[in-house]
Amino acid sequence: MAALVRAKDWSKTALGAAETWPPSLTLVVNIILASGFPMAVRWGPDFLMIYNDGYRAILGDKHPWALGLPFRETWPEVQPQLGPLHDAILAGSSGAFFAEDLLLRIQRHGGEWEDARFTVSYSPIPDSTAPTGIAGVLITAVETTNRVAMEEALRASEERFAGIFRQTSVGVVQCGLDGGFLLANQRFCEIAARTETELLSLRVPDITHPVEREDTVGRLRRLAADGVPFMMEKRYVRPDGSHVWVSANVALTRDAGGKPQHFVAVVQDITQSKNAENALRQREADLRLVLDSATDAIYCVDTAGATTMCNAAFLRMLGIEHENEAIGRELHDIIHHTHPDGSHYPQEQCPIYLTAKGAGPAHVDNELFYRLDGTSFPAEYWVSPILRHGELQGAVCTFIDITERRRAQEQQSLLMRELNHRVKNLFAVTSAMVLVSARSARTTGELATSISGRLNALSLAHDLILPDLTRYGGPSPRATSLNDLLRTILSPYVGPGEPGEHDRLVINGRPVSVGADAMTDLALVLHELATNAAKYGALSVPQGSIHIEWSERDEVLVLRWEERGGPAIVGPPTTRGFGTVLASHSVRGQLGGDLSYKWNPDGLTVDLSIRVERLRD
């Protein structure tokens, strides 16, 4: 402060330049600046402020702005209380003023009001040049706010203790600093199951359960050192060896000199609530185990949409690693943000959050949930409101992943369409086989034999193209060679007994094994090609033939199906039949390969490519 006082341009104030100050002002300013005690000078009719380092804390945010300002500008809030006193001292009508713990309502930290207390001394400063012989006021101030607050708290604590001790619903006990019992009321004796006489010969650790004994002693030591009351839950050991749970609120009392004197504790028996708490905790653990064992995802939201609970299935389905990544968060924009058609799904339209706000239960089975990695899955969910004591708390949502159900439904639909297609094809193929067999049969017996043989071969081929029947409960097909698969599929159309039959089917390629899974899809494709050839292509006329050859290139099987001698082709079909779509789906979707058609005028050529590793699966 001395540097600030010297650096200030006092000529711009009513005091004038410092070198022109009267000797009495210069002297008293030098005295307060040299003092470590909070002091200030208020000089002249406006009581301009000059203060030392000790007084800065009293000013708070008003320092250093207050230096050289009038008293009424620095402390306008205390003018009604202190302004007349200053005027009286300056007028000589009042002498020195002294007050202990003077209460002042002040603003020294922004606009915040506070009640502060000070022990103050206001002394007149004589000056011969002043009209009254008094030119200013010397301020000595010590803030006592904290001390007064502590004393008031202590008095209140003692009064509370006296009132509590008289009550009988809780135990009250007084102990020495060594933990020895000095006084106990009847209720405490009942809790400890001992008489007051018995207790007076014991110390607190003597009746404390061994598990909490060390903690109790440590807390009492800290209380004696810092005087900060504490609360703890602990067990007392009764004479019969039984335990009683208590909640103990412990405080320190002091003597008139402020020295620690006694411990005072208010003790309540909480055994019943503790047992209920343990039982509730066990039930909650059991419920949590049930929830986390459930395969359905379950989570709860409050009325604002924040997640309050979730189970393990919820975390697993959505790819959330830890529960705390979900609790407290509004997850709609993360897991439920988009409709199945790709449009935005506002939270205010979501049935889950509508139910949480009072819209009632909901059941939805046509929406998507999204994982943290951005992938989605179709879900069916049920939402119900959560009510406690008739008040809406939020909603609970249970949902399941219905991907497999949707896949099964799609597979079932495909199977029904395929079955319908196959039945129609069987009639067409059977009709064609009868006509072809009739051309070459010489007798009715030979015709019957030829047709019967072709029908049996057709039955064998048909067994290979029923993927759903074999995958859902029936016998799984065994691996076979590509050559055998081709001959089995095509045998109904170039069956044994027909002259020139070997010219109708030409197969060329080294042995290739076809796995059980790939066989049904490949058999379906070949059956489609053979059926179309029998209805419209090379196998629909006696002179027609099928040439099939394959080879392996860079771990890829390349197969060519070439029809020769059939009806002329004027161009590709204008529409794609179900069989063609099914064949393309089997190759590209199931086998991960490629399928292309060339509609040459002299016959159809089909190129099929499949990775060898997929073919052998």
Buried (B, 14 or more C-beta within 10 A) or exposed (E): BEEBBEEBEBEEBEBEEBEEBBEBBEEBBEEBBEBEEBBBBBBBEBBBBBBBBBBBEBBBEBBEEBBBBBBEBBBEBBEEEBBEBBBBBBEEEBEEBEEEBBEBEBBBEEEEEEEBBBBBBBBBBEBEEBEEEBBBBBBBBBBBBEEBEEEEEBEEBBEEBEEBBEEEEBBBBBBEBEBBBEBBBEBBBEBBBBEBEBBEEBBBBBBBBEEBBEEBBEBBEEBBEEBEBBEBEBBBBBEEEEBBBBBBBBBBBBEEEEEBBBBBBBBBBBBEEBEEEEEEEEEEEEEEEEBBEBEBBBBBBBBEBBBBBBBBBBBBBBEBEEBEBBBEBBBBBBBBBBEEEEEEBEBEEBBBBBBBBEBEEBEBEEBBBBBEEEEBBBBBBBBBBBEEEEEBBBBBBBBBBBEEEEEEEEBEEBBEEBEEBBEEBBEEBBEBBBEBBEEBBEEEEEBEBBBEBBBEBBEEBBBBBBBBBBEEEEEEBEBBEBBEBBBBBBBBBBBEEBEEBEEBBEBEBEEBEBBBBBBBBBBBBBBBBBBBBBBBBBBBEEEBBBBBEBEEEEEBBBBBBBBBBBEEBEEEEEEEEBBBEBBBBBBEEBBEBBBEBEEEEEBBBBBBBBBBEBBBB
